[in-house]
């Protein structure tokens, strides 16, 4: 038994996939996690670490880690600024994500209110994903080039102003055009929040988990609130509420200090740069490098299953709302069901690790994507019984929650660290493409055969595609056995 004595100092060490925080009072980290890396069996008195064999010592920890020493727990100015940055980033994630879901509820209701047909509603809902298909990769590049906070400020300003134009857009053409720009802005605003937390946390699972939880709260509360406002007060108050929500996004960005003020040596926020209008233009090389990633079989799998995975979300933001409204369910109840679904997604995300430990990630993804499609497409059958509708909604959300982290895991392990941003941009492009195709297709099916039949037809197509992907994955041996 070898003993390693840690000095009477406080320090933190950033290791691959692990933030190990050590003080003189003991080892502050989950012992199960540490066992996986250091084979630690127990720890005794303060500052004394025991390992079962001579494969671990303090020197190895120092050589393979980035060590920062602090001899005092007195808060400093940089600590205060770092906390402000973290709090502001949580706000950006919460309010930008919540606004996206609010608009997903409100726009179909508003489209019905102004008398649009089913095919027009499908096109209007799909419109907000057209420009993100083209510019998701470019948006991420701009954040890397000019500073995420800088870009996020202008995006947040637009989230506080664009919703005010909806009540005066009472015809199909103007509503479609407004959806184009609002969709791009909302998508990039959410991406800025994710980019900020990635930069600030440096991969710390605790901070990333908290960010995910806070964001999910916005997804849960937003639809309920906007459904209530629409049901009781109507058009202008609803869009004013969404604009106010966008102002909270802007306030959150303003809370984040400029990167030059964050003096911590481990801060990875990029310094802001000024830019000219020409700098905003896309570059072909950025798109070319991202598209080349699709040549990797596991990346191709991730992209194809992502398109199917986004189907239930696209249905929920379009004809799920329209169908429930058509049978007399109130906007408040629709908002509650949507929020409940988002809460279930959060619970499913927590369970993803449990499932991953008991099965292959790619097979689990296919199963849970197919399950999510099945449960959302049960809507016309179970909608008349509120209990069954609630159960189907929860099951759909849980299935979505399980498959999302597994897709992220497959994608991130398939590309190297230098291309992670391009991979995320490529995934977002495919994600938004499905938001265009599915509502538009479903709208035309609904006009020809009715809304109820459109749920059945889309279920057959998406679940059938899951079987095709499963067969190709097995036949081509995309993943090792």
N, C-alpha and C positions, 0 to 999 in steps of 0.2 A: 504494500500500500504506500503510495507516494503522496506526500502532503505538499501543497503549494500555498505559501503564505502571501496574501495580498497586502500591499502597503497601506498605511493609514491615510489613504487618499480617496477622494471620490473621483470616478472617471466613468466615461461610457465608451463602449467599443462597438463600432458598426461592422458586423460580419455579414457575409452573404446570407440573405434570407433571415437575418436575426438581428435584433437590437438588444444587446446584452447590457443591462444596467447594473453596476456593482457599487455598493457602498460598504462602509465599515460595519453596517448592521446586518450584512448577509447578502445573499444573491437574489436580486429582485427580478425574477423571470420564471415562467412556467417550467417546473422541473422536468416535465415530460418533453418539452421542446429542447431543453438543454441536454437531456439524455441522448437525443437523436444526434447531437453534434459532438459531445464531449464524453459520453458514457459515464456521466456523473451518477453515483449511487446515493449520495447523501451529502449534506453540508452541515458542519457542526457549529463551533463557536464563531462569533463575528470575525469575518476576514479570513477564515480557514476553509480551504476548498480541497476535497479529497477525490482522487480518481483511482480506478481499480488497477491501472497499469501505467507504465512510464511513457505513454504516448502523448500526454498533454502536460504542458507546464506553462508558466506565466510568460516565458520568452516567446513561445509560439503565438500566444494571444497578442503580444505586442507586435510581432513581426507581421501578422496577417490581418491586422486591424488598423483602423484610423483612430488613434487615441487622442482624447482631449482631456486635459487635467484641469480640475478646479478645486481649490482648497477651501472654498467658502460657498455656502448656500445663499449668500446675500444676492437678491435679484439685481440685475444690472439693466442698463438702458436697452442693450441688445436683447435681453430676455423679454422685456416688455414689448419691444417691437416685433419679436418673433411670435409672441402670443397674439398680438394684433393681426399679424399676417395670417395666422392659423384661423382665428375667429372670422376674419373677413372672407377667407377662402371657404369656410363652412357656409357662410351666408350666400356666397355666389352659387355654390352647388345647390343649396336648399331652394333659393328663390328662382334661379333660372330653370331648374328642373320642374319646379311646381308650376311655373308659368306655361311651360310646354304642355303639361297635362291639362291645365285650365283651358287653354285654347283648343285642345283636343276634344273637350266636352262642349265648349261654348260655340265653336264654329259650326258643327252640324246642326245644333239647335237654332242658331241664327240663320243658317241657310234655309231651314224649313220655315222659319218665321217670315222670311222675305219671299217665299214661294218658289224656290228652286226645285227642279225635278231631281229624280234619283241619280241620273247620270251626271247632272251638273254638280250635285253634292259630292259624288265620288271624285270628280275632277278637282273640285275646290279643296277637298281634304287632301288629295294627293299632291296638290300644287306646292304645299309647304316643304315637300321633300325633293323637289326637282333641282333647285340650285345647290343644296347640300350634296347631291350626287356628284356634281361637277366640282365643287369648291371645298369639300371637306379636307382633302389633302393640302390644298393651298392655304386654308385657314390655319392649320397646324404649323405650316412652314412660316407663316407671318408671325405667329407667337414666338417661335424659336428665334426668328431674325430680329424682331423689334421689342421683345419683352412681353410676357404674357399679361402682366398687369396693364400695360399701356393699351394693348389691343382690347382687353376685357373692358376697360373704361368706356370706349366708344361703342362696344357691343351693348353694354348695360344701359347707356344713354338711349340707344335705339329701343331697347325693351320697355323703357318708360314712356316713349312717345308714339311708336307705331300703333299700339292698340287703340289709340284715340281716333284713328282714321276708319276703323271698322263700322261704326254706326252710320257713317255717311257713305259707305260703300254698299249700296242697296241693289246693285245689279251684278250679274254673273261676272262680267269682264273685269270690273274694278275689284271685286272680291278676290278673283283668281290672281290678279296682279299683286294685290296686297299680301296674299298668302305666300307668293313666291319669295318676297323679301323678308317677311316676318319669319318664315320657316328657316331661311338661311341664317338670319340673325340669332334666332333662338338656339339653333343647333350649335353654332360657334360659341355662343355664350355658355352653354353647358360644357362644351369641350374646353373652354378656358378654365372653368372650375376644376375639371379633372386634371388638366395640365398643371395648374397651380398646386394642387395637393400632391401630385407626383413630384414636383420640384421641391416642395417644402418638406415632405415626409421622408424623401430619399428611400422610399420603399418600406418604411416602418409599418408593419401590419396593424399596430394599434391605431395609429393616426388614420390610416386608410380605412379601417373598419369604422371608426367614428364618423369619418366623412360620408361613408356609404349609408350609415344609419341616419344621419342628419338629412341627407338628400332624400332618402326614402320617406322621411316625415313630410317633406314638401310635396312629394308625389301623392301621399295619402291625404293630407289636409287640403291641398289646392282644389281638387275636383269637388270635394264636399262643399267647400266655401263658395266656389263659383256657381255650383248648382243651386245652392240656397239663395244667393244674390239674384240669379236669373229668375228663379221661380217667384220670388217675392217682389222684386223691383224692376225687372225688365232689362232692356238693351243698354241704355247709357250707363246706369249704375254698374252693370256687370263689366263693361269694358273700362270704366274708370277704376274699378277695383283691380283689374289686371294691370292697368298702367301704374297704379300705386304699388302693386307687387313688384313691377319692374323698377320702380324708384328704390325699393329696398335692395334690389340687386346692385344698383348704382351706389347706394350707400355702403354696401359691403365691399365693393371694389375700392371706394375711397378710404375705407378703414385699413386696407393693406398698405403698409409703408412702401415707399419707393425702394427698390432693391439696394441702392447705394447707401441707404440708411440702416440696413440690416447688416451689422458688422460681424455677425457670427461667421467664423471661418468655414463652417460646413454648409452655409446657405447656398442653395443652387438656383435661386431666382435670377433670371437673366437681367442684366442692366438694360434699362430702357434706351431706345435710340429713336431719334426723329426720322421721319421718312417723307419722301416726296410721293406724289400721286402715281408716278411710274413704278415705284417700288411695290405697289399693291397688285400689279399685274402678275398673273400666273406664269410659271416657267415650265417648259416642257420637260426638262431634266428631272424635276421633282416628281412629276407624274410617271415618267418612264421608270425611274428607280422603284417606285411603289408598285407599279404593275408587274414588274419582274418577279416580285415575291410570290405571285400566283402560280409560278412554275413549281413551287414546292408543294408536293401532294397534300401534306397536312394543312397547309395554308388554304389550298383549294377546298378541302373539306370544311374548314372553318368558315370560309366565305359562303359556300353553298348552304350550309346548315344555318348560318346567320340569317340568310334571306328567308328561309322557312320559319326560323325562330321569331322573326319580327312580324310574321303574319297575324298571330293573335292580337298583338298590340295595334296593328293597323286596323283590324276589324273592330277592336274596342273603341278606337278613336273615330270610327265612322258609322258603320251600319249597326253595331251593337247599340249605340246611342239612338240612332234613327228608329230602330225596331222597337225598343222599349218605349220611346216617346209615342210611337204610333199606337201602342196598346194602352196608353193612358198612364204610364208610370211617370211620376213627376221628375223635374230636373234635380231636385234635392236628393231623391232616392237614387237616380242614376249616378249622381256625383258620389253618393255614399258607396255604391257598389264598385265604382272605379277606384275610389280611395281604399276600399277593403281589399281589392285585388292587388294594389300596390303594397299594402301592408303584408299581404301573403307572399309577395315577391321577396320582401325582406326576410321573412321566416324561412323561405326556401333557400335563400342564399346562405343562411347560417347552417342549413342542413347539407349543403353541397359537399363539404369536406367529409361528412359521415358517409355519404353515398360513394364518393371517390375512393375511400379506403376499402370499399367492398366490391368494386367493379371497375371495368375499363371506362375511362372518361368518354371516349367516342361513342360507345354503345349507350351509355347513360344519357348523353346529349340527344341522340336520336330518339330514345324512348320518351324523354321528358318533353322534347319539342313536339312529337306526335301527340302526347297527352294534352299539352296546352292547346293545340289546334282542336282536338276532340272536344274539350270542355267548353271552349268559347263558341263552337259551332252547335252545341246543344241548346243555345239560347232560345230559338223558337219553340223547342219542345218543353223546356222547363220554365219559361218566363211566366206562365200563368200561375205557378206556385212559387211564392217568394222564397220559401225555405230552400227548395231545390235550386232556384236561381242563385241564391247566396252560396250554397255548397259548390255549385259549378264554378262560380266566380272565384272562390277561395282556392279550389283545386287548380284552376287555370293559373292563378297568380303563383301558387307554390311551385308548380311545374316550371314556370318561367324563371323563378328565383333559383331553382336548382341548376338549370341548364346554362344560365348566363356565366357564372364563374368558371364553369368547366370549359366553355368555349374560349374565354379569356386565357385560361391555363394552356389549352392546346395551342392557341395562336402564339402566345408569348414564348413557349418552349420551341416553337418551330423556326423562329428567326433570332438572329443575334441581337445584342443590346443596342448596337448602333442603328438598327432599323425598326425598333419598337414603335417609334412615332409614325413612320410610314405605314406600318402594319395596322395601327389603330385607325389612321386616316382611310386606308383601303377598306377596312371593315365598316367604318361609318358610311362610306360611299355605297357599299352593297346594302347596308341597313336602310338607308334612305331610298334606294332604288325600289326596294320591296314596298315601301310606304307609298310609292307612286303606282306601281303595277296593281297591287292587290285591291285598294279601294276603287280605282278606276274600273278594273275588270268586274268587281263585284257590283258596281253601280249599273253597268250595262246588263249584267245577268239579272239584276233586280228589276230593271225596266221590262225585260222580256218575259221572265218567269215568276217574278215576285220576290220580295225580300226573304221570305222564309226559304224558298228554294235556293237562293244565292248562298245561304249558309251551308246547305248540304253539298252543293257543287264545289265550293271552295274547300270544304273539308276533304272531299274525295281527292282533289288535286294535291293539296298540301301533304296529307297523310300518305298518299301514293308516292309522292316525291321522297318522303322519308324512307319508304321501303326501297326505292331505287338507290338512294345514297347508301343505305345499309348494305345492299348487295354489291355495289361497286367498291365500297370500302373493304368488304371481305374478299372480293375477287382480286382486287389489285394489291391486297396486303399493304394498305396505306400505313397502318400502324403495326409495330412488332407484336407478336403474340404474347 
